[in-house]
């Protein structure tokens, strides 16, 4: 009896919805309003610079996803480039830390929005309910996920673009602020610092890549979906942001924890506020749906290659989904919701996760360079334009964003220490699992899948 494998059933629109669905998360809506409040109209420049940086990173992920089309994503790419130890670090640092910090925060924002709509709804209970619902959808198969994700993401994006256009055209009946808005209230140095915050508006678009074994024609679909997703998000964000400047003052936008709700209230009054609150709930739902689709595939890919316990590679015989990994990620989100939902440390944890995420982005850029050197003639369905310039610029941008993760020096030190602690724990697990349990080298590169018929690594005898 053959071992069940993943089903290749996801098309362009499902892949696009996966990436965009995570990018437009509840916390992203807050960041967008804060960024326009801080930078004014000049944030357009910072946002465009962030778009270019993320497109460079998307090129690398597209090349890697077509060279190594495994569900493990950053783990599958890093193992043949830098070794199994760095591969484990890339997945656990970049994405499991995310699951335990940023995603619970997204769900709590959605829960608070639901509580605003219906006060009888407990925020934490709602967040857990949404998580369990999308867990079930993901367990039922990639087709069910694709349909649900496309519906949720499409509705959410239409809501945002609708508010933006109505606000810019003055059709919502709201009262525009009378004071003129300076183009660049904080100066160009402030705009430069806002590039890091602008990048957060796009981070997560690479979540398309773990679905590569379930995407039809991945050589075309993955790069097209990633680039299209980034462009769509940029356009929607800018339209909504410029509408926000017409109805809410800069100081309010910059300091509010729910600036998008202030904008909706300014544009459409009570009705607008209710619609945007519902959209915030959708944003939380879209985010957890993408997380529960992508991260379990990464764990599945690592386990299949012996870098995690084999149980994480179990595939359901009927629905052909990595069900143990889906349940494990769900349990991590629910556990974090119950533990950290009301903690003052949530913001710090989110920023620690951001540092770890950027570290995984650096690994991806390095992977492209190393694999180009080791396997120069291996077939690649997509090649990064102007290689290696995008990789060098991408690495530099990620390092700069880690260094400038927060303007307050004390907070920045706390974030770095938290990231170092996470790094130590993850590397400790990787060392014990590889050296003591599996007895395999930590840094020795694994074979590149499906390269036996193409070439030996450069320099091999």
N, C-alpha and C positions, 0 to 999 in steps of 0.2 A: 504494500500500500504506500503510495507516494505521500511525501510530506506536503501539507497545504502551503501554498504560496500566496503572496498578495495579488490582488486582482487589478489589472491595468484597465481602469474604467473612467478615469478622470480626464476631462477635456480642458480646453483653454479657459473657459469661463469658470469652471470649478477651481482650477489652479489660480486664476486671478483673484477669485474670492477668498482663497486661503491666505494669500499674502496681504491683500488689502484689509481683510477681516481682522487680522492681528494688528496691523499698523494703526488703523483707526480704532483705538481702544479708548476706554473711558478716561484714563489718565492723559491720553494724547490730547483730548479736547481741552483739558485744563491747561496743558503746556502750550497749546496753540494760542489761547487767549492771553496767557501770561507773556508770551513772546511778543505779540503785537502790542500789548500794553507797555512793555519795556522799550521796544525799538521803534514803535510807531510804524508808519508806512515803509520805513527803511528796512523793516524785517523782511520785506520782499527780497532784498539782496542777500541777506543771510540765509533765507529759506532756499533761494536758488543755488547758492554755494553748497548748502547741505544736500540738495537734490543731486548736484554733480558728484559729490563725494559718494553718495549712496549708489549712484549709477556705476561708478568705478568698482565699488564693492560688489554690486550685482553682476558685473561682468565676470569677476573672479568666481563667484558662486555658480554662475551659469556654465562656465568652462568646467569646473570641478564636478558639477552634477552630471554632465554629459560624459566626462572621462571616467568617473567612478559612480555609476548610477545605482547607488545603494541607499537604502532607507536610513542608514546611520548618519548621513549628511556630514557634518564637520568631523565626526569620528572616522567615517569611511574614507574621507579625503586625507586626514592627517596620518592615519596608520601607515600607508605606503610612502608617505613623505618624510615623517619625523619619527615614527614608531608608535607602538601601542600605548605607551604611557601618555605621551602628549595627546593621543586620540581620545583616551578616556577623559583627560583633563578638559579637552575642548567641549565635549558634550555635557559633562557634569557641571563645569564652570559656567559655560555660556547659557545653558538652557534649564538644567535642573534647579540651579539657584534662582533663575527667573521664575520657575513654577512656584517656588516656595515664598517668593516675595512680591514681585510686580503683579503677577496674575491675581493673587488674593486681594491686592489693593484695587485692581480693576473691578473685581466682583463686588467689593464693598461700595465703590462709587456707584455701581449699578444698583446695588441694594438700597443705598440711600436715596437714589432717584426714584426707585419703586416706592419707597416709604413716603416720599413727597406726593406721589400720585395717589396712593392708598395708605393713609397713616396706620392702618391696622396691620400692614405687612412689616414684619421684623426684618431689618436690613440683612443681618447675618443669615437668617433662615432663607430669605429670598436668594442670596448669593449661593448658598449651598444647593438650593433647589435647581437653580440654573445650571450649576456645575454637573449635578447628577443627571439632569435631562440631556445635556449634550454628551455626557459619558455614554448614555444609552444609544443616542444617535450614532456615535462613532463606533460603538460595538456592533451595530447592525450592518455596517459595511460602508465602503467608500462612496458608493452611489448615494446612499442616504445622507452621508455627510456633505457631499457636493451639492445636492439639491438644497439642503437646509442652509448651508453656508452662503450659497448664491442668493437665496431669498433674504436672509438676515442682512448680509452686507449690502445688497442692492437697495433695500429699504432705507438703511442707515445713510448711505451715500446720497440718495435722492433727497432725504430730509435735509442734510447739510447744504447741498447745492441749492435746494429750494429756499432755505432761509437766506443764503448769501445773495441770491438773485433778487428776492423780494426786498431785502434790505437795501441793496444798491439802487434798485429802481424806485424805492420809496412807496411800495405797494402795500405794506403791512399795517399802515395806520399808526405806527409809532412816531414818537417825537424825536427828531434828530437833535443832537447836542449842538449848541450855538457856537461854542468856541472852535476856532480853526485848529486843526491838528498839525503840528510841525512835522515835516517829513522825517527828520532825523533828530529826535529830542535828546538822545543820549550820546551822540557823537559816533564817529566811525570805529573807535576802539570798542565801544559797546556792541556795535553791529558785528564786529569780528568775534567777540565772545558769544554772541547769540547763535553763531554757526553750530556750536555744540548742542544747544537746545533745539535748533532747527533739525539737526540730524535725528534727534529723538522722535520727531514726527514721522520718520520713515523707517525707523529701526524695526526689524522683524519681517521685512519683505522676503527675506531668504527662507521663510518657512514654507515656501513652495517646494524647495529642494528635497526635503525628506519624503515627499510624495512621489519622487521620480520613478519608482517601480510601479506606481499605480496611475501614472500620467501617460496618456496616449501621445506618441511622437514627442518624447521629451526633448530631443535635440532642437526642435523648433518651439515647442510650447513653453518651456521653462524660461529662456531669455526673453521671449515676447511677453509672457505674463509678468515677469519681474519689472521690465522697463515700462510696460503699459501701466502697471500698478503704481509705480513711482510717479509717473506723469499725472495720472488721475488724482492721486492723493495731493500732489502739489497744487494742481489747479483748484480742486475743491477747497483746500485749506486757504489758499490766497483769496478766493472769492469770499469765503466766510469771514476771513480776517479783516478784509477791507470793509465789509459790511459792519463788522463789530465796531470799527473805529468811528462810524457815523452815529452810533447809538449809546456807546458806553465810554466814559472818560478813561484816559490812559492809566491813571493811578488805580482805578477800580479794576481794570483788566489785568494789570500787573500783579495785584495783590490778592485777588479773589481765588478761592479754591474751586469755584464753579463759574468761571467767566462766561462759558457758553450759555449757561442759564440766564445770566444777566443780559446777554445779547438777545436771546430769544424773547425775553420779557420786553426789552426795548423795542424790538421790531414788531412783535405781534401781541403784546400784552399778555393777559392770562392764558388765552388760547395758545399763543406762541410758546409760553413757558411750559404748558402741558405737553405740547408736541415735542419740544426739545428734551424734556425730562424722559419721555418715552424713548426718544432716540438714544439717550444716554444708557438706558436699560438695554437697548439693542446693541450698543457698542460693547457693553460688558459681555453680552451673550455671544457676539461675533468673536470677541477675543478668546473666550474660553473654548469655543468651538475649534478655532484654529490651533490653540495650544494642545487640545486633546487629539487633534489629528496628527500634528507634526512631531511633538516630543516623544510619544510612544514609538513612532517609527525610528527615531534616533536610538532609543533604548533597544528596540528590536534589532537594528543593524549592528550595534555593539555586541549584543548577546550572540547573534548569529556567527560573529567572528571570534567568539571566546573571550571578549573583554568585559562582559557582565555575566552573571549566572544564566544558565541556559533557559531558565523559566521565562525570562523576558522575551525570548524568541518564539514562544508558543503562539501559533496562529489558529484561530477558531476554524474547525473543519467545514462549517457551513458558511459563515459570513466572511471568512478569510481576512480577519482583522487581528492585529497583535493584542489580544484581549487582556492578557496579564499586564502588559505595559500600559494599556489604557486605564485599567483599574488602579495600577500603582500611581500614575500621575494624578488621577482623580483623588485618590486618598491623600496625596501630598497637598493638593490645593485645599481640600476640605479641612485637613489637619491644621494648615496654616491659618485658615479663616477662623477656626475655633481658638487658635493660640494668639494670633497677632492682630485680630480685627480691630481692637480698640487701643492698641499699643502706640505710644508716642514714638516708638522706634521704627515705624513703618517707612517713613521717608528715608531714613538712613539705610534701611535694608534695600529699598528700591534703588538707591544710588550705588550701593555695593554691587547689586545685581547688574547695574548698567556698566560698571567697570569690568565685571567678569564677562559680560556680553561683548564689550569692545575688545577684550583680550581674545575672544574666539574669532572676532573679525580679523584681528592681526594674524592669527594662525591660518585663516583661510588664504590671506594674501601670500603668506610665506609658502603655503602648500602649493599654490600655483607655480611659484618660481622654482621650488625644489623639484616638482614633478616635470616641469618643462626641461630641467637639466637632466634628470634621471631617465626620463622617457620622452625624448624630443620628438620621436616619430609615432608615438601612440595615437590612434585615431581619436579625434576630439570632434564631437558634433558641433561645438561652438568654441571659437578661439577669441580670447580677449583682444580687442583692437589696441594697437600701439603698445603691446607688451614690451617691457615690463613697467612702463610709466604708470598705468593705473594702479598696479600693485604697490609701487613705491609711494605714490601720493596717498593711497588708502592707508598704508601703514603709518605714515607720518600724521595723517589726520586723526587716526584712532589714538595714537600716543598723545597727541596734543589734547584731545578731549579727556583722556584719563588724567593727565596732569592738571587740567583746569576744570575738574568735575564739579567743583563748587567754589563760589567766590570767597567764602569764609574759611580762613586757614585752619581753624580748630575743627570745623566740620569736615574739611577736606582730609585732615589727618585721620579722623575717625573712620571715614569711608575707606581710606587706603588700608588702615589696620584691619578693618572688617574683610576687605578683599584678600589681604594676606592670610587671614585666618581661614577663609574659605579655600584658598589655594593650598594651604598646608593640609587641611583635612582631605581634600580631593586627591592630592598627590600621595598622601599617606595610604588612602584606600587603593589607589592604582598600584603602588609599590607592593603592598601586601598581596593583592589579587594576582598580579603578574609574576612576581618573583617567588612568593612563597606557596601560592595555590596552583597557578598554571605553570610555573617554572619556565617562563619565556622571557626574552630580553625586554627591558623597559624601553630602550631607544632604538633598537634595531628595526628598520623599516619592514613592514609586512609586504608580501608580494602584491603588485598592482593587479586587481582582478582582470581576467580576460586579456592579459598582455602576452601570454605565452606564444601566441601565434603572430605577434607583431614584432617584438624586439626584446632583447635583454636590456637591463638598465645600463645607462652609459657607464663605461669603464669596466663592465663585467667581463670575465674571461670565459 
